[in-house]
Amino acid sequence: MAGLTRSDVEHVAYLARLRLTDEELVRLEGQLNHILDQYAKLAELDTSAIPPTAQTIEIENILREDVAAASLPVEAVLRNAKLTEGDFIVVPPILGGDA
Amino acid sequence: MAADLTRLLGHELAGRLRTGEVSSRDLTLAHLEVAERQNHALNAWLVIEREKALAEADAADARLAAARAEGRGALDALHPLLGLPIALKDLVSVAGGQCTAGSRILEGYVAPYDAHVTERLRDAGAVILGKTNMDEFAMGSSNEWSAYGPVSNPWNLDMVPGGSSGGSAAAVAAFHAPFGIGTDTGGSIRQPAALSGIVGLKPTYGRVSRYGIVAFASSLDQIGPLARDSRDAAALLHAVAGRDDRDSTSAPVPVPDGLLHLPGSDDEAAGWLRGKRLGLPREYFVKGMEPGVEARIREAVANLEAAGATIEEVSLAHTDYGLATYYIVVPAEASANLARYDGVRYGHSVRLPGGDFIADYLATRGEGFGPEVKRRIMLGTYALSAGYYDAFYLKAQKVRTLIKRDFDEVFGSGIDALVAPTSPSVAFKFGARTADPVAMYLSDACTLPANMAGIAGVSVPCGLSEGLPVGLQFIGAPWSELELLRFGRGYEAITADAPWRTMEPAQLALADDPAGPTPVERAAALVAA
């Protein structure tokens, strides 16, 4: 039985930037532990000498010519942003304080 | 007349367009009419773009007229998809149109550019009817995780069509379009194709460029065709496959022209099966497989053998580890991909007073994502977090190597393809698996190994169990799509006279009732019962 506690779930939710309701936290605690229990099956396999696979089709060094090309028009890029100013997207302040 | 047109296959419609018997406008109108009439009952479409589709149909008619004036050679040079309606899963970008990926977080988003597959479909001259419903961010096996409501299976309106490409599968099965585009990360094309009684192919990883597709799990996602027979699936794959500089994982591997020339003759298609070696993986006859499904698969295998194929039992020893491996790798990749939804540049956005940007992210994402997406982001974030990376993610990637080696060995031994069930069950009722994530994940037990190994698989209909369609899966080595579709075509040929071949989805007529319950109402009634 995996041992993810309520506070572990809250911590992971914060890392994942998900605000969850109490109801969601309760449900996820049970479900995540149940799913993690299924993962235990992998411990049956000795993989100490097995290399990991991150990409299945071995294509390497795919390069393209480094040439300038047209990008999307500014209006097209800004169209989906909630807050804009001139040719810019207004982002939340990330450096804190009144700076 | 209008109803008849929707019953024709893509290659049959293409023939009539070339003789001038019908116009693209006529057949586009016929398909639009059925789609608009039945969407109340099926909820397969998130948007139907009638005006744009008719403009594309008129452009196709103009290309046909010009080619006809020029002569036979010009007509033959036209792509088989020219003028034919297609349904796109709502995670394919079409410039100026919506692209929700089935999520609230992308409600109102307008795609600024065309996806690669959209460009290729435009070049071919296909007519895009609209965008189809799907599980949110393609996470799901029943289409019940769509933020825009579930989709009904045309065979039984109280049941799911499978997922995540459930809208495209239902639309093609219900004759709203002869062609559909889906994506398959663990079975999301093949499983809904099986549950809806149509053909669905997951190409080799790298076969089709993902440029302009909403990303889910990037080392597995592939785009592929849904259709009502193997020839149409092949023609659609031909239209969208091939190298694209904008997706560095798309492979510089030639796309075979044979995809456009699958045999029309049943004798030729059946004859191709003679002497082929098919592997029957014993691990795919899993615990919990429905007896009716197993019976149809065994009958199909016997038919293939009677047609001259050799059947050899083979072992893919690590199959049982696929599910756990998949549900580590996929949530990990998804949690990283979905980090981009921050409410700043696009999509649902909450800006709280006080200027605390982390509070804004928490609120935006907490409101914007649905339950399955949150579950997978949580799993992935946990599996990648400090102290757990080696135990979960790295371990899963190593087991992935073992799963891939199983396939390499089988195909290295001269087996032409594997034959197996697509799904351990037929379609199930709304609500049957939503409360138990692991039960839902088991829906993909027979399809996800091909994604883990990056290889190709196709599902073709092979009869009914309890009145619902069963899917037969052929799995092949990398770049074997043409061979897989020849197996599919061969199987269609040897079962051409089977009574189920000509049966239409049993409850399709119910979907015509404008006063009948919607899938949301059906699902609510079943949960209450």
Contacts between the chains, C-beta under 8 A, distances in Angstrom:
chain1	res1	chain2	res2	distance
A	4	B	382	7.6
A	9	B	378	7.3
A	12	B	378	5.5
A	12	B	381	5.3
A	12	B	382	5.0
A	12	B	385	7.0
A	13	B	378	6.5
A	14	B	362	7.6
A	15	B	381	5.3
A	15	B	385	6.6
A	16	B	335	6.4
A	16	B	365	7.8
A	16	B	377	5.0
A	16	B	378	6.1
A	16	B	381	4.2
A	17	B	339	7.8
A	17	B	342	7.9
A	17	B	358	7.1
A	17	B	361	4.3
A	17	B	362	5.6
A	17	B	365	5.4
A	18	B	362	6.7
A	18	B	365	5.2
A	18	B	366	5.4
A	18	B	369	7.0
A	18	B	374	5.8
A	18	B	377	6.4
A	18	B	378	7.1
A	19	B	362	3.9
A	19	B	363	5.5
A	19	B	365	7.1
A	19	B	366	3.2
A	19	B	367	7.8
A	20	B	366	6.3
A	20	B	374	7.1
A	24	B	371	7.7
A	24	B	374	7.0
A	28	B	374	7.4
A	28	B	375	6.6
A	28	B	378	6.0
A	31	B	375	6.4
A	31	B	437	5.6
A	32	B	375	7.4
A	32	B	378	6.2
A	32	B	379	6.6
A	32	B	382	7.2
A	34	B	437	7.5
A	34	B	438	6.2
A	35	B	327	6.5
A	35	B	379	6.4
A	35	B	437	6.3
A	35	B	438	6.4
A	38	B	323	6.9
A	38	B	324	5.2
A	38	B	327	7.1
A	38	B	438	6.3
A	39	B	324	5.0
A	39	B	327	7.5
A	39	B	328	6.3
A	39	B	392	6.5
A	41	B	320	7.4
A	41	B	321	6.3
A	41	B	324	5.1
A	42	B	321	6.1
A	42	B	324	5.3
A	42	B	325	6.8
A	42	B	328	8.0
A	42	B	395	5.4
A	42	B	396	6.8
A	42	B	399	5.7
A	44	B	321	8.0
A	45	B	318	7.7
A	45	B	321	6.6
A	45	B	399	6.0
A	45	B	402	7.0
A	47	B	395	6.3
A	47	B	398	3.9
A	47	B	399	6.4
A	47	B	401	8.0
A	47	B	402	7.4
A	50	B	398	4.4
A	50	B	399	7.8
A	50	B	401	5.2
A	50	B	402	6.3
A	51	B	398	7.1
A	51	B	401	6.0
A	52	B	394	5.9
A	52	B	397	3.5
A	52	B	398	5.1
A	52	B	400	7.3
A	52	B	401	6.5
A	53	B	397	5.6
A	53	B	398	7.7
A	53	B	400	4.4
A	53	B	401	4.4
A	53	B	404	5.9
A	54	B	219	6.3
A	54	B	397	6.0
A	55	B	219	5.8
A	55	B	249	7.6
A	55	B	454	7.9
A	56	B	205	5.4
A	56	B	219	7.2
A	56	B	404	6.3
A	56	B	452	7.7
A	56	B	453	6.0
A	56	B	454	2.7
A	56	B	455	7.8
A	57	B	204	6.9
A	57	B	205	5.1
A	57	B	206	4.6
A	57	B	249	7.5
A	57	B	251	6.1
A	57	B	454	5.2
A	57	B	478	6.3
A	59	B	206	6.6
A	59	B	249	7.2
A	59	B	251	5.6
A	59	B	252	7.7
A	62	B	248	4.6
A	62	B	249	8.0
A	64	B	245	5.3
A	72	B	112	5.5
A	72	B	113	6.4
A	76	B	112	4.1
A	76	B	113	7.5
A	77	B	112	6.5
A	79	B	110	6.1
A	79	B	112	6.8
A	80	B	109	5.5
A	80	B	110	6.3
A	80	B	112	7.4
A	80	B	345	7.0
A	80	B	346	3.5
A	80	B	347	7.2
A	81	B	344	7.3
A	81	B	345	5.5
A	81	B	346	6.2
A	82	B	343	7.3
A	82	B	344	8.0
A	82	B	349	4.2
A	82	B	351	7.4
A	83	B	349	7.9
A	83	B	351	7.2
A	89	B	344	6.6
A	89	B	345	5.8
A	91	B	344	5.3
A	92	B	344	7.1
A	92	B	351	7.0
A	92	B	355	6.4
A	92	B	357	3.6
A	92	B	360	5.5
A	93	B	355	5.5
A	93	B	357	6.8
A	94	B	357	5.5
